[in-house]
Every structure is written in C-alpha cells, then in structure tokens.
Amino acid sequence: MREQQFLARRRFHPDSCRRRGQLAPPARLTIAQARIKYRDISAPYNAAVTAINTDAHEGTTWSTFKADLQTAVAANEAWERQIRATRWPLVIQPLIDTMLKTEIPAEISCDQAMISAGSLEGAGTTFSDDPSCKDSPATADKIRQILSLPPTVG
C-alpha cells in the first residue's frame, strides 16, 4: 500500500513529467513582462473599441458599425484566448480570472446583441437597455494600474 501511494505521488511530480518528455507549465510572468504582454495582447481589441467609439460619436453607416462590432467580437475572443494562455503574476491573476469569468463574456454578448439588433437605432437601444452592455472597466483599470499602464480606452 505504501509503495502504491509513493508511486502515485511520483507519477505527478514535475520532474517525472520532464523525464517523460512533457513540458512543465511555463513560469509566471514578472510584472515587467506582464506589462508588455498585456499591452500587446490588448492593442487589437483597444483599436476595435476606439473604432466603435468613433463610429458612435461621429456617425457612420450601419454596415460600417456592424463590421466594427464584428471586428471587436473577434478581437475580444482572441484577447480572451491569449490571456487564458498566459501565466500572470499572482498579484493580478485573480483580477484576470474575474474578467474572464464575467466581464469578457458580457462584452462579447453586448456586441453580439448590438449586431443582432440590425440597425444603428437598434444597436443604440440595445446598448442602453441590455444588462450585458453595462460597462465596468474597474477590473481592467486595476490591472492596468498594477502594471503601470494607462486606463482602458473609453
């Protein structure tokens, strides 16, 4: 029995993984590394949000606004995949987890709902009335503050 417990524990030891050719999990990023990684991962989504905000403030056609919303959804989904694949510093990991669990799905849902609205007016109504569209950048801004990055685009 004792031998079986030892073998069971040994099977999951990180060194035994390396011996079998499996890679150990990547190291967590330092704050300096995380700052660069977060900035770079966020850049395409921030650009998409800027385009949507420009559309809303300066006016545009439905087809342009819809295309910009679709770009934002794709950028947000790519952001989510890249953020999940990164081992963040422990000081921001809980904040990342919160964003991935609640805020990012809400952002994607909001953009998809506005696309489904089918018109600029419908998208505006959706943005005002849909609970998933109630933007809360507090978590992202807290991460950005810890990483010494500027606040989120608005």
Beta strands, then each sheet from edge to edge (+ up, - down):
end
